Structures are given as C-alpha cells and as structure tokens.
Amino acid sequence: MKILNQILSQSAYSHEIDVPFAQIDIADWLFTLSEAEYLRCCEPDHIAAGITTTDDGRRMSINVEMVGSGLVVQHYVADEATPSYCRMNSISDVFTANGRTRVNVLWELIAEDAGNGRTRYTNRVTARPTDDFMAFIDANGIAFETAAAARQAAGSDHNRRETPLFAESIARRALSRQESAQ
C-alpha cells in the first residue's frame, strides 16, 4: 500500500512530569502497558490495547480507539524504541459511517530533560493518506481538504486529552520501577 507524502493531520502536545529524565523508559512503559491502564489514558475514546510482535520479531502495539467519529484499529510497529524515544508506525484501519478505509499513522513518544528533576513528555501524531484512503474519499465525494480538516480537529482533540494522561502513566511506571529496584 502506497503512503502519500501529503499530511492528513498532525499534532503534538507536551506535559511535564515530576520524575527525573534518567528514570524514564518510554519503551518499557509502552510494551508493558496493561489494557486497563491504556483505557484510563483517554476515557471513553480508548477501547482496547495489546502487545504482540510482527512475523519478523519487531515489537508491536495494537490500539483500538475512537478518534472523532471513526473507530480506529492501529497496528503500531516499532521503528525505534528507546527509553527516551519511540517511533511507532501503523497502517491503521478506520471504520466510518461511510465504510472502512486505511491511513498511515506515525506515533512518536518523546521524553526530554526539563531540568529540576522533571521530564517533558511529548506525544506527536502524524497521519498521512494511503492510496486506499484517497480512493475512499473520492468514492464518497469528499474533498481531501474537507477530510483533512475533520481529521485534524478530531486528532488534535484526542491527542490533547490523552497526552497528559500518558505522561502521568509513564511517571507512575518509572516510580514503580524505582521502588522495585530498591
């Protein structure tokens, strides 16, 4: 499936947590995240989550959520997964009132030292159309600009709400790991 260079939507939100940068491990958090914790990170949008691997052994996070009026099933494969940065790429299934399509979603989870024993977490999400998506909007008489505006509004709203909850969850995981090590 061809991924187009156009951007359908893009948003990035940050939230500071009261945990030193050296204690953060985003990859550990992401690949041990329980479904119950995922659901708490953006109620009622988050529906289900699980961890698996691709056939060639790459780590994968499966997320099911509502983004605006679309039910999105994301198949995030780790392009990079370190304590301070995860780059997750998904060809995501989107179920809408007009039917099913697919978009490419790049999810970047970023931790940076904010100083004074704090960490800044940034949740960046970029969606790009696929050939399937372009055929879908064409068949439904929807202009790309209209689809992009709707996806931008819905995606930004969702990301704005989940980012601080993800950050606080990452903080809890870091503190729990520190307590276990003592």
SVG drawing of the C-alpha trace seen along z (x, -y; Angstrom):
<svg xmlns="http://www.w3.org/2000/svg" viewBox="-23 -23 43 38">
<polyline fill="none" stroke="black" stroke-width="0.4" points="0.0,0.0 1.4,-3.3 1.7,-6.0 1.4,-9.5 3.5,-12.5 0.5,-14.7 -0.3,-15.2 -3.8,-14.4 -3.3,-15.6 -0.5,-16.4 -0.5,-17.3 2.0,-17.4 1.2,-18.1 3.6,-18.1 3.2,-17.6 5.8,-17.8 6.0,-15.1 7.8,-15.2 10.2,-12.4 13.9,-12.8 14.7,-12.1 17.1,-9.3 14.3,-7.3 12.1,-7.4 11.8,-4.4 9.1,-5.0 9.7,-1.7 9.4,0.2 6.1,-1.6 4.7,-1.1 5.5,2.6 4.3,3.4 1.2,1.2 -1.8,3.1 -5.1,2.7 -6.8,1.3 -4.1,-1.4 -4.5,-2.2 -8.2,-2.6 -7.6,-5.1 -5.4,-7.2 -8.3,-8.6 -11.7,-7.6 -14.1,-6.9 -12.1,-7.0 -9.6,-4.2 -11.3,-0.8 -8.7,1.9 -4.9,2.5 -2.5,5.3 1.2,6.1 2.5,8.6 5.2,9.0 5.4,9.0 6.3,12.2 9.9,11.0 10.0,10.3 9.6,6.5 7.6,5.2 4.1,4.1 1.3,2.3 -2.3,2.8 -4.6,-0.1 -8.3,-0.4 -9.8,-3.8 -12.4,-6.3 -10.9,-9.4 -13.7,-11.7 -16.5,-9.6 -14.1,-7.0 -13.3,-3.7 -9.5,-3.2 -7.6,0.0 -3.9,-0.8 -1.2,1.8 1.9,-0.2 5.2,1.4 8.3,0.1 10.7,-1.6 12.7,-2.7 12.1,-2.0 14.5,-3.5 13.9,-4.9 13.5,-8.4 12.0,-7.9 9.7,-5.6 8.8,-5.8 5.7,-3.7 4.3,-3.3 0.9,-1.9 -1.3,-1.3 -4.5,-1.9 -7.9,-0.6 -10.6,-3.4 -14.3,-2.5 -16.6,-5.4 -20.3,-5.8 -19.3,-5.7 -17.3,-2.4 -13.8,-1.3 -10.5,-2.8 -6.9,-2.9 -4.5,-5.7 -0.8,-5.7 -0.2,-6.9 3.2,-7.8 3.2,-8.0 6.2,-9.5 6.6,-9.3 9.4,-11.7 11.0,-12.3 13.3,-15.3 15.0,-16.5 13.0,-19.6 15.5,-20.3 15.0,-20.4 14.3,-16.7 11.4,-16.9 10.8,-15.3 8.8,-16.8 6.8,-14.2 5.7,-14.9 3.1,-12.9 3.3,-13.6 0.9,-12.0 1.1,-12.4 -1.5,-10.9 -0.9,-10.5 -3.3,-9.2 -2.9,-5.9 -4.0,-5.1 -6.9,-3.3 -7.9,-6.5 -7.7,-8.7 -10.0,-6.2 -12.3,-6.1 -12.8,-9.9 -13.1,-10.1 -15.8,-7.4 -17.7,-9.3 -17.4,-12.7 -15.3,-14.2 -12.6,-16.7 -9.1,-16.0 -9.2,-19.4 -12.5,-18.6 -11.3,-15.2 -8.0,-16.6 -9.8,-19.4 -12.1,-16.9 -9.2,-14.6 -7.1,-17.5 -9.8,-18.6 -10.6,-15.1 -6.9,-14.0 -5.8,-17.2 -8.7,-17.0 -7.9,-13.3 -4.1,-13.9 -4.7,-16.9 -6.7,-14.8 -4.5,-11.7 -1.1,-13.3 -1.2,-14.4 -2.7,-11.0 0.0,-9.1 2.7,-11.3 1.3,-10.6 1.1,-6.9 4.8,-6.9 5.6,-8.7 3.8,-6.1 5.7,-3.3 9.0,-5.0 8.3,-5.4 7.1,-1.8 10.3,-0.5 12.4,-2.7 10.6,-1.3 11.0,2.3 14.8,1.7 15.3,0.6"/>
</svg>
